[in-house]
């Protein structure tokens, strides 16, 4: 893990799930999976609100996903995209 994360008091983990029938239909029609984009937009909104509250943020995309999933008991079929 990144060394500076040991000083962090709070973590938010963004987890991507399989879509429902409606979102899958949209993916087929548009020929694009929007899940990662949706997660990124949600994370950016969290960062913007944190800035408004004068809190620092750092989005991490490079981490040991297997260890993180085990630590947080994230079910298989879900992927942690951002930390």
C-alpha positions in Angstrom: 0.0 0.0 0.0 1.1 3.6 -0.5 3.1 4.9 2.5 1.0 8.0 3.0 -2.2 6.0 3.3 -1.1 5.0 6.9 -1.9 8.6 7.9 -5.3 8.6 6.3 -8.3 8.6 8.8 -11.0 7.6 6.3 -11.2 5.5 3.1 -13.9 5.3 0.6 -13.8 2.2 -1.7 -15.7 2.4 -5.0 -17.0 -1.0 -6.0 -18.4 -1.9 -9.4 -21.2 -4.5 -9.7 -22.8 -6.3 -12.6 -25.6 -4.2 -14.1 -29.3 -5.0 -14.1 -31.3 -5.9 -17.2 -31.9 -2.3 -18.1 -28.3 -1.2 -17.9 -27.2 -4.3 -19.8 -29.7 -3.5 -22.6 -28.3 0.0 -22.8 -24.8 -1.4 -23.0 -25.8 -3.6 -26.0 -27.6 -0.7 -27.8 -24.7 1.8 -27.3 -22.0 -0.9 -27.5 -20.4 0.6 -24.4 -20.1 -0.4 -20.8 -20.7 2.7 -18.7 -20.1 1.2 -15.2 -16.5 2.4 -14.9 -17.5 5.9 -16.1 -20.4 6.0 -13.6 -18.0 5.0 -10.8 -15.5 7.7 -11.8 -18.2 10.4 -11.9 -19.5 9.4 -8.5 -16.0 9.5 -7.1 -15.3 12.9 -8.6 -18.5 14.3 -7.0 -17.3 13.0 -3.6 -14.0 14.7 -4.2 -15.7 18.0 -5.1 -17.9 17.9 -2.0 -14.8 17.0 0.2 -13.0 20.1 -1.3 -16.1 22.2 -0.4 -15.7 20.9 3.2 -12.0 21.7 3.1 -11.0 18.0 3.2 -8.2 16.6 1.2 -8.7 13.7 -1.2 -6.6 11.4 -3.3 -8.0 8.9 -5.7 -5.9 5.7 -5.9 -6.3 3.3 -8.8 -3.2 1.2 -8.3 -3.6 -1.1 -5.3 -3.7 -4.8 -4.5 -7.3 -5.5 -5.4 -7.1 -9.2 -4.2 -5.9 -8.1 -0.7 -8.4 -5.3 -0.5 -11.3 -7.6 -1.5 -10.3 -10.1 1.2 -9.8 -7.4 3.9 -13.3 -5.9 3.2 -15.1 -9.1 2.3 -16.1 -7.9 -1.1 -18.0 -10.6 -2.9 -16.7 -12.2 -6.1 -18.2 -10.8 -9.2 -17.7 -7.3 -7.8 -14.5 -5.3 -8.5 -13.0 -2.5 -6.5 -12.0 0.2 -9.0 -10.9 3.1 -6.9 -9.5 3.3 -3.4 
